[in-house]
Amino acid sequence: MKPDSLRADSYQKPAVTRLQPGLLSDAELLGKLLYPGNPRAQSTQQAEHLLQCFDGLRGLQIASCMSADDREGLDDHSATQIRLAQELVQRQLKQSLKRGVSLTNPAMTLEYLQTVLQDRNREIFTCLFLDTRHRVIASEDLFQGSIDGAYVYPRVVAERALRLSAAAVIVAHNHPSGVSEPSLADQAITRRLKEALLLLEIRLLDHFVVGDGPPVSMASRGML
């Protein structure tokens, strides 16, 4: 006769604990990303140290793009992991703006533009091309400049919009200085863009300037 302890119906599987990232603190989440093989307490402590040294998650993201000499305390592996995580976020947001998604929610547009443009060390000019129902056809970075400016050619924007059969366009660029106030040059290029697109019966809906704070809408400022 077999003892009860060996009966198949008496065996209980251990409970499975599911990770809930939304319930983790910044330090716990970062620790799991950077130090997956370490005990939880140790990895959290290491992550807390990094957050303090670089003034939070955003500071770490900025530091991860710097040279090794300029980010003392953040090793190459950790910097790479942070950049990979940022790239995943950017790709997820870009996919959320795939063709067929209607930009009826301004918050979605702002979140996407802020994520892909904020903290870039060069000025980037990006365009969202939309159809007649303001559904996204494509999102493209058309121009890249230096730390204090980028040359923008309205003809190139207009030609691309025409090739994509766009009915409307939203444009945006970042200010690496962090100041999101539109400059006189920003206002001038916006007028030229609007005129070039109107010749093709394409509307320029807005021009956003991305800096350290919330992006500034030039349309809401009456600059279109």
C-alpha positions as CSV (number, residue, x, y, z in Angstrom):
1,M,0.0,0.0,0.0
2,K,1.4,3.5,-1.0
3,P,1.6,6.2,1.6
4,D,-0.8,9.2,1.1
5,S,2.1,11.6,0.6
6,L,2.9,9.9,-2.8
7,R,-0.6,10.0,-4.1
8,A,-0.8,12.1,-7.3
9,D,-3.9,14.0,-6.2
10,S,-2.2,15.1,-3.0
11,Y,0.6,17.0,-4.8
12,Q,0.1,20.8,-4.9
13,K,2.1,22.9,-7.4
14,P,3.8,26.0,-5.9
15,A,1.9,29.2,-6.5
16,V,3.2,31.3,-9.5
17,T,3.9,34.9,-8.7
18,R,3.3,37.1,-11.6
19,L,5.4,40.3,-12.0
20,Q,3.3,43.4,-12.0
21,P,5.7,46.2,-13.3
22,G,3.1,48.9,-12.6
23,L,3.4,48.2,-8.9
24,L,7.2,48.5,-8.8
25,S,9.0,51.7,-7.7
26,D,11.4,53.4,-10.2
27,A,14.3,51.8,-8.4
28,E,12.8,48.3,-8.3
29,L,11.9,48.5,-12.0
30,L,15.4,49.8,-13.0
31,G,17.0,47.2,-10.8
32,K,15.2,44.4,-12.6
33,L,16.2,45.8,-15.9
34,L,19.9,46.4,-15.2
35,Y,20.7,43.7,-12.6
36,P,18.3,40.8,-13.3
37,G,20.7,38.2,-11.7
38,N,21.1,40.0,-8.4
39,P,18.9,39.6,-5.3
40,R,16.0,42.0,-5.3
41,A,17.3,44.1,-2.4
42,Q,20.8,44.4,-3.9
43,S,19.5,45.3,-7.4
44,T,17.1,47.9,-5.9
45,Q,19.9,49.5,-3.9
46,Q,22.2,49.7,-6.9
47,A,19.4,51.3,-8.9
48,E,18.6,53.8,-6.2
49,H,22.3,54.9,-6.2
50,L,22.1,55.5,-10.0
51,L,18.9,57.4,-9.7
52,Q,20.4,59.7,-7.1
53,C,23.6,60.2,-9.0
54,F,21.9,61.1,-12.3
55,D,18.8,62.9,-10.8
56,G,16.2,60.4,-11.8
57,L,15.1,58.3,-14.9
58,R,15.3,61.2,-17.3
59,G,18.9,62.1,-16.2
60,L,19.9,58.4,-16.7
61,Q,18.4,58.4,-20.2
62,I,20.4,61.5,-21.1
63,A,23.5,60.1,-19.6
64,S,23.2,56.8,-21.4
65,C,23.7,58.7,-24.7
66,M,26.9,60.3,-23.5
67,S,30.5,59.1,-23.9
68,A,31.9,56.9,-21.1
69,D,34.0,59.7,-19.8
70,D,31.0,62.0,-19.4
71,R,28.8,59.4,-17.6
72,E,31.1,58.2,-14.8
73,G,29.2,55.7,-12.6
74,L,27.1,54.4,-15.4
75,D,28.8,51.4,-17.1
76,D,28.6,50.5,-20.8
77,H,26.2,47.6,-20.2
78,S,23.7,49.6,-18.2
79,A,23.9,52.5,-20.6
80,T,23.1,50.2,-23.5
81,Q,20.2,48.6,-21.6
82,I,18.7,52.0,-20.9
83,R,19.0,53.0,-24.6
84,L,17.4,49.8,-25.7
85,A,14.5,50.4,-23.3
86,Q,14.1,53.9,-24.7
87,E,14.1,52.6,-28.2
88,L,11.4,50.1,-27.4
89,V,9.2,52.9,-26.0
90,Q,9.7,55.0,-29.1
91,R,8.9,52.1,-31.4
92,Q,5.8,51.3,-29.4
93,L,4.6,54.9,-29.6
94,K,5.3,55.0,-33.3
95,Q,3.3,51.9,-33.9
96,S,0.4,53.4,-31.9
97,L,0.4,56.1,-34.6
98,K,0.3,53.6,-37.5
99,R,-1.8,54.1,-40.5
100,G,-5.5,54.1,-39.6
101,V,-5.2,55.7,-36.2
102,S,-7.0,59.0,-36.1
103,L,-5.4,61.8,-34.1
104,T,-8.5,62.9,-32.3
105,N,-6.7,62.8,-29.0
106,P,-4.1,65.6,-28.8
107,A,-2.5,63.9,-25.8
108,M,-1.4,61.0,-27.9
109,T,0.3,63.3,-30.4
110,L,2.1,65.2,-27.6
111,E,3.2,62.1,-25.9
112,Y,4.7,60.7,-29.1
113,L,6.5,63.9,-30.1
114,Q,7.8,64.5,-26.6
115,T,9.2,61.0,-26.3
116,V,10.9,60.9,-29.7
117,L,12.2,64.5,-29.7
118,Q,12.9,65.5,-26.1
119,D,16.5,65.2,-24.9
120,R,17.9,64.8,-28.5
121,N,21.3,66.5,-28.7
122,R,20.6,67.7,-32.2
123,E,17.7,69.5,-33.7
124,I,15.3,67.1,-35.4
125,F,12.4,68.1,-37.7
126,T,9.7,65.5,-37.9
127,C,6.4,65.3,-39.8
128,L,3.2,63.5,-39.3
129,F,1.3,63.0,-42.6
130,L,-2.5,62.6,-42.3
131,D,-5.4,61.7,-44.6
132,T,-8.7,63.5,-44.9
133,R,-9.9,62.0,-41.6
134,H,-6.7,62.9,-39.8
135,R,-5.6,59.3,-39.7
136,V,-1.8,58.8,-39.7
137,I,-0.3,57.8,-43.0
138,A,3.4,58.1,-41.9
139,S,5.7,59.7,-39.3
140,E,9.1,60.7,-40.6
141,D,12.1,62.7,-39.5
142,L,12.9,64.8,-42.5
143,F,15.7,67.0,-41.4
144,Q,18.5,66.9,-38.8
145,G,20.7,69.8,-37.8
146,S,23.1,70.9,-35.2
147,I,22.7,71.8,-31.5
148,D,21.2,75.2,-32.4
149,G,19.3,74.7,-35.7
150,A,18.3,72.7,-38.7
151,Y,17.7,73.7,-42.3
152,V,14.1,73.0,-43.3
153,Y,13.1,73.0,-46.9
154,P,9.3,73.5,-47.4
155,R,9.5,72.1,-50.9
156,V,10.8,68.7,-49.5
157,V,7.9,68.6,-47.0
158,A,5.4,69.5,-49.7
159,E,6.8,66.9,-52.1
160,R,6.7,64.2,-49.5
161,A,3.1,65.0,-48.5
162,L,2.1,64.9,-52.1
163,R,3.8,61.5,-52.7
164,L,2.0,60.1,-49.6
165,S,-1.4,61.6,-50.8
166,A,-1.6,63.5,-47.5
167,A,-4.5,65.9,-46.8
168,A,-2.9,67.4,-43.7
169,V,0.4,67.7,-41.9
170,I,1.6,68.2,-38.4
171,V,5.2,69.2,-38.0
172,A,7.4,69.4,-34.9
173,H,11.0,70.0,-33.9
174,N,13.0,70.1,-30.7
175,H,15.2,72.7,-29.1
176,P,18.2,71.0,-27.6
177,S,18.7,74.0,-25.3
178,G,15.5,72.9,-23.5
179,V,13.7,76.2,-24.2
180,S,10.5,75.4,-26.0
181,E,9.5,79.0,-26.9
182,P,9.2,79.4,-30.7
183,S,11.9,81.6,-32.2
184,L,11.4,84.1,-35.0
185,A,13.0,81.6,-37.3
186,D,10.5,79.0,-36.2
187,Q,7.6,81.4,-37.0
188,A,9.1,82.3,-40.4
189,I,9.6,78.7,-41.5
190,T,6.0,77.8,-40.3
191,R,4.6,80.5,-42.6
192,R,6.6,79.3,-45.5
193,L,5.5,75.7,-44.8
194,K,1.9,76.7,-44.7
195,E,2.1,78.6,-48.0
196,A,3.9,75.8,-49.7
197,L,1.4,73.2,-48.6
198,L,-1.6,75.4,-49.4
199,L,-0.5,75.5,-53.0
200,L,-1.2,71.7,-53.0
201,E,-4.4,72.1,-51.0
202,I,-2.8,70.4,-48.0
203,R,-3.4,71.9,-44.5
204,L,-0.7,72.5,-42.0
205,L,-2.5,71.7,-38.7
206,D,0.2,72.6,-36.2
207,H,3.8,73.1,-35.5
208,F,5.0,71.9,-32.1
209,V,8.3,73.0,-30.4
210,V,9.6,70.4,-28.0
211,G,11.8,71.5,-25.0
212,D,12.2,70.6,-21.4
213,G,8.5,71.4,-20.5
214,P,5.3,70.5,-22.3
215,P,5.5,71.0,-26.1
216,V,4.4,74.4,-27.4
217,S,1.7,74.4,-30.0
218,M,2.2,77.3,-32.5
219,A,-1.4,76.9,-33.7
220,S,-2.7,77.6,-30.2
221,R,-0.4,80.7,-30.1
222,G,-2.0,82.0,-33.3
223,M,1.2,81.6,-35.2
224,L,-0.2,79.6,-38.2
